[in-house]
Amino acid sequence: MIEPMRQRQKLAPALLRWYDSHRRDLPWRAPPGARVDPYAVWLSEIMLQQTTVATVKGYFERFLTRWPTVEALAAAPLEEALAAWAGLGYYARARNLHACAGAVARDHGGRFPSTEAALLALPGVGPYTAAAVAAIAFDQPCAAVDGNVERVVTRLYAIGTPARRAKPLIREKVEAMMPAARAGDFAQALMDLGATVCTPRAPGCGACPWSADCAARAAGTQEAYPVKEKKAEKPKRRGGIFILERGEETLLSRRPEKGLFGGMSAFPSTPFTRDVAPDEQLAFAPCAADWRALPEPVSHVFTHFALTATVFTARTKSPKAPGANCRWASRANLDREGLPTLMRKAALLAGLI
């Protein structure tokens, strides 16, 4: 077992030396010695939740170009932020992002608070994000524990408790090795170590600055950590998506603010909150028409369920859009509507884009 004093005296300095030579070049990361932009740190951390770095890079750069400050994002209409977010998934994050920007602009004069506790009070900011922003943006000694850090620490100490239940212990271990200075670099170094060396499969232990102290490596059991609990199979649901065309236009509806795809533009559909059997689906069509089901359905996996949706198509000459929340949209501009991924799949299947 690594003694607590040795953790600070040996582990942190070794990791920081490694980081100085191997740090990742990321668009939201300030160069060594440069001023850190808390807005960029916060924006990236929200985007990176359950999303890969490779996917986030382009979205981050587009957001920062369009809304270079938190005040600019706060002033933008929510529907514009949702449209720019389309494709990143987990759309509640986008609504919370906009709400948080508004709170920072309105209640904090456009400056992010610097403490973990104050950051936690902002909309959409959970324990990990609060710790990460406090550490990276303000050099506060906070333990930011993401999936990469969980993997590194559970291997380092051979923690056999499933990671979800071991979070308090993992946090305690990170806090124990926290250096007196460079807390932000230490937080990012731990993340980089997990992302580039202490990988889920075939970790590069020979390049790890902690290899000599790693309990899992000593036992040859690196890939056994972190211990995972068996996941329950996601429930399967069925539903329908309705694509109604009028000339070169197609019908879109605005989703309710709360719930799946909240506030976003989408094709009318059955509810996705329950399984809707095929013989029930046409009852949810936006209007009476000669609806035809496409031969293949679209499938999409959400956080809590897996959906298989039949795509129905029809044409109309009616000048009026059916439904209070519906409107006609130019087929040529569908790519700019910010459709959720499921709806893009339906549009592609129907040959609209």
C-alpha positions in Angstrom: 0.0 0.0 0.0 1.3 3.5 -0.9 1.6 5.6 2.3 -0.3 8.9 2.3 2.8 11.1 2.7 4.6 9.2 -0.1 1.6 9.8 -2.3 2.3 13.6 -2.2 6.1 13.3 -2.2 6.4 10.8 -5.0 3.2 10.2 -7.0 2.1 13.8 -7.8 5.6 15.1 -8.8 6.1 12.0 -11.1 2.7 12.5 -12.7 3.3 16.3 -13.3 6.7 15.6 -14.9 5.1 13.1 -17.2 2.3 15.6 -18.0 4.8 18.4 -18.8 6.2 16.1 -21.6 3.0 14.3 -22.8 0.0 16.6 -22.2 -2.6 16.5 -24.9 -3.1 19.5 -27.2 -6.8 20.2 -26.9 -8.7 23.2 -28.2 -10.1 24.1 -24.7 -6.8 23.7 -22.9 -4.7 26.8 -22.3 -1.0 26.5 -23.3 1.5 26.3 -20.4 1.7 29.6 -18.6 -1.3 31.1 -20.5 -4.4 32.5 -18.8 -7.1 29.8 -18.5 -10.6 30.8 -19.7 -13.2 29.4 -17.2 -15.9 29.7 -19.9 -13.9 27.4 -22.3 -13.3 25.0 -19.5 -16.9 24.8 -18.4 -18.2 24.5 -22.0 -15.8 21.7 -22.8 -16.7 19.8 -19.6 -20.4 20.0 -20.3 -19.9 18.8 -23.9 -17.5 16.0 -22.8 -20.1 14.3 -20.5 -20.8 10.9 -22.1 -19.2 12.1 -25.3 -15.7 11.5 -26.8 -13.0 14.1 -27.2 -12.9 13.5 -31.0 -16.7 14.2 -31.3 -16.6 17.3 -29.0 -13.7 19.2 -30.7 -15.7 20.4 -33.7 -18.7 21.3 -31.6 -16.6 23.2 -29.1 -14.9 25.2 -31.8 -18.1 26.1 -33.5 -19.8 27.1 -30.2 -16.8 29.3 -29.2 -16.7 31.0 -32.6 -20.4 31.7 -32.6 -20.6 32.6 -28.9 -17.2 33.6 -27.7 -18.3 34.6 -24.2 -20.7 33.3 -21.6 -22.7 36.5 -22.0 -23.1 35.9 -25.8 -24.3 32.4 -25.2 -26.8 33.6 -22.5 -28.2 36.2 -25.0 -28.7 33.6 -27.7 -32.2 32.2 -28.1 -32.5 28.7 -26.6 -33.6 27.2 -30.0 -30.3 28.4 -31.6 -28.3 26.7 -28.9 -30.3 23.5 -29.2 -29.8 23.5 -33.0 -26.0 24.0 -32.6 -26.0 21.2 -30.1 -27.8 18.7 -32.4 -25.9 15.5 -32.8 -24.1 15.6 -29.4 -27.0 13.8 -27.8 -28.3 14.0 -24.2 -30.1 17.2 -25.0 -30.9 18.1 -21.4 -27.2 19.2 -21.3 -27.9 21.8 -23.9 -30.9 23.2 -22.0 -28.9 23.3 -18.8 -25.9 24.8 -20.7 -28.1 27.7 -21.8 -29.6 28.1 -18.3 -26.2 28.1 -16.7 -24.9 30.7 -19.1 -27.9 32.9 -18.2 -27.3 32.4 -14.4 -23.6 33.3 -14.8 -24.4 36.4 -16.9 -27.3 37.5 -14.7 -26.2 36.6 -11.2 -22.4 36.6 -11.4 -21.7 39.5 -13.7 -20.5 37.2 -16.5 -17.8 35.6 -14.3 -17.8 32.0 -13.2 -17.6 31.5 -9.5 -14.2 30.0 -8.4 -15.2 27.6 -5.7 -16.5 24.1 -6.0 -19.5 24.9 -3.8 -20.6 28.0 -5.7 -20.2 26.2 -9.1 -22.4 23.3 -7.8 -25.2 25.8 -7.3 -25.3 26.6 -11.1 -27.8 24.8 -13.4 -26.5 21.6 -14.9 -23.3 21.6 -12.9 -22.8 18.3 -10.9 -20.0 17.3 -8.6 -17.5 16.2 -11.2 -18.0 19.3 -13.4 -17.8 21.6 -10.4 -14.5 20.0 -9.2 -13.1 20.0 -12.8 -13.9 23.7 -13.4 -12.6 24.8 -10.0 -9.4 22.8 -10.4 -8.6 23.6 -14.0 -9.9 27.1 -14.3 -9.1 28.4 -10.8 -6.3 26.0 -9.6 -8.4 24.9 -6.6 -7.3 21.6 -4.9 -10.4 19.7 -6.0 -10.7 16.0 -6.9 -12.2 15.8 -10.4 -13.1 12.1 -10.8 -14.2 11.1 -14.3 -14.1 7.7 -15.9 -10.4 8.0 -16.8 -9.5 8.9 -13.2 -11.6 6.1 -11.9 -9.7 3.6 -14.0 -6.3 4.9 -13.0 -7.0 5.0 -9.3 -8.8 1.7 -9.1 -5.8 0.1 -10.8 -3.2 1.9 -8.8 -4.8 0.7 -5.5 -6.5 -2.5 -6.8 -9.9 -1.3 -5.5 -12.2 -4.2 -5.9 -15.5 -2.4 -5.1 -17.5 -1.6 -8.2 -16.6 1.9 -9.4 -20.0 3.4 -8.8 -19.9 2.5 -5.1 -16.2 3.2 -4.8 -16.5 6.9 -5.8 -16.0 8.2 -2.2 -12.9 6.1 -1.8 -11.5 7.1 -5.2 -12.1 10.7 -4.4 -10.4 10.3 -1.0 -7.3 8.7 -2.8 -7.1 11.6 -5.3 -7.4 14.2 -2.5 -4.6 12.4 -0.6 -2.2 12.7 -3.5 -3.1 16.3 -4.4 0.0 18.5 -4.7 0.3 21.8 -2.9 0.6 23.6 -6.2 -0.6 23.0 -9.8 -3.9 21.5 -8.9 -5.3 22.2 -12.3 -2.4 20.6 -14.1 -2.7 17.6 -11.7 -6.4 17.2 -12.5 -5.7 17.3 -16.3 -2.7 15.0 -15.9 -4.8 12.3 -14.3 -7.3 12.6 -17.1 -4.6 12.4 -19.8 -3.0 9.4 -18.1 -6.2 7.5 -18.2 -7.1 8.6 -21.8 -3.7 7.8 -23.4 -1.8 5.3 -21.2 -4.0 3.6 -18.6 -6.5 2.7 -21.3 -9.4 0.2 -20.8 -7.7 -2.4 -23.0 -4.0 -3.1 -23.3 -2.8 -0.3 -21.1 0.7 1.1 -21.8 2.1 0.3 -18.4 5.7 0.7 -19.7 5.0 4.5 -20.4 3.2 5.1 -17.0 4.9 7.2 -14.4 3.2 5.2 -11.7 3.9 1.7 -13.0 6.3 0.8 -10.2 3.6 1.7 -7.6 0.6 0.2 -9.3 -1.0 -2.7 -7.4 -2.9 -4.0 -10.4 0.2 -4.1 -12.6 2.1 -6.0 -9.9 -0.6 -8.6 -9.9 -1.0 -8.6 -13.6 -4.7 -7.8 -13.3 -4.8 -4.3 -14.9 -7.8 -5.1 -17.1 -9.9 -6.4 -14.2 -10.2 -2.8 -13.0 -12.4 -0.8 -12.6 -14.8 -3.5 -11.4 -18.2 -3.0 -13.1 -21.6 -4.0 -11.9 -23.7 -6.0 -14.3 -25.9 -3.7 -16.2 -29.6 -4.5 -16.6 -30.7 -4.8 -20.3 -32.3 -1.6 -21.5 -36.0 -1.9 -22.2 -37.0 -2.0 -25.8 -39.7 0.3 -27.2 -41.5 0.7 -30.5 -42.8 3.9 -32.0 -43.5 5.8 -35.2 -42.1 8.9 -36.9 -44.3 10.9 -39.4 -42.7 12.7 -42.4 -45.3 14.8 -44.2 -44.3 16.6 -47.3 -45.9 19.5 -49.2 -44.1 20.4 -52.4 -40.4 21.1 -51.4 -41.4 21.4 -47.7 -41.7 19.0 -44.8 -43.6 19.3 -41.6 -41.7 19.9 -38.3 -43.0 20.2 -34.8 -41.4 21.9 -31.8 -41.0 19.4 -28.9 -42.2 20.4 -25.4 -39.6 22.1 -23.4 -39.4 19.2 -20.9 -38.8 15.6 -21.9 -37.0 13.9 -24.8 -35.5 16.4 -27.3 -37.0 19.2 -25.2 -37.5 22.4 -27.2 -36.0 21.0 -30.4 -37.4 20.8 -33.9 -38.4 17.2 -34.9 -40.8 15.3 -37.1 -44.1 14.5 -35.4 -44.0 11.1 -33.7 -45.7 8.8 -31.3 -44.8 9.3 -27.7 -41.5 7.6 -26.8 -42.3 7.3 -23.1 -43.9 3.9 -23.7 -44.0 1.1 -26.2 -46.4 1.9 -29.0 -47.3 -1.2 -31.0 -47.5 -1.0 -34.8 -51.3 -1.2 -34.9 -51.5 1.9 -32.6 -49.0 4.1 -34.3 -51.1 5.7 -37.0 -53.4 7.1 -34.3 -50.6 9.6 -33.5 -50.2 10.8 -37.1 -50.4 14.7 -37.3 -53.3 14.5 -39.8 -55.3 12.2 -42.0 -53.3 11.2 -45.1 -52.2 8.3 -47.2 -49.5 7.2 -44.8 -47.0 4.6 -46.1 -44.5 2.8 -43.8 -41.0 2.6 -45.2 -39.7 -1.0 -45.4 -37.0 -0.5 -42.8 -37.3 1.1 -39.4 -34.8 3.3 -37.7 -33.2 2.3 -34.4 -31.6 4.5 -31.7 -30.3 3.8 -28.2 -31.2 6.3 -25.5 -29.9 6.4 -21.9 -32.7 4.4 -20.5 -34.2 2.5 -23.5 -33.7 1.3 -27.0 -36.1 2.4 -29.7 -37.2 0.9 -33.0 -39.3 3.4 -34.9 -41.3 2.9 -38.1 -41.0 5.8 -40.5 -44.3 6.8 -42.2 -44.3 9.2 -45.2 -47.2 11.0 -46.9 -47.8 14.0 -49.1 -50.4 16.8 -48.8 -51.5 19.9 -50.6 -52.9 21.6 -47.5 -51.5 25.1 -47.0 -52.0 25.0 -43.3 -49.6 23.1 -41.0 -51.6 20.7 -38.8 -51.1 21.2 -35.1 -50.4 24.3 -33.0 -46.7 23.5 -32.6 -46.1 22.5 -36.3 -44.6 24.5 -39.2 -43.5 23.9 -42.8 -39.8 23.8 -43.2 -37.8 23.9 -46.5 -36.5 20.5 -47.4 -33.3 22.2 -48.7 -32.7 23.7 -45.2 -33.2 20.6 -43.1 -29.5 20.3 -42.4 -29.7 23.7 -40.7 -32.7 22.8 -38.5 -30.6 21.0 -35.9 -32.6 17.8 -35.9 -31.8 15.3 -33.2 -29.9 12.2 -34.4 -32.9 10.0 -34.4 -34.8 12.4 -36.7 -31.8 12.8 -39.0 -31.8 9.0 -39.3 -35.4 9.1 -40.3 -34.8 11.9 -42.8 -31.9 10.0 -44.4 -34.1 6.9 -44.6 -36.8 8.9 -46.3 -34.3 10.5 -48.7 -34.9 14.0 -47.5 -31.2 14.8 -46.8 
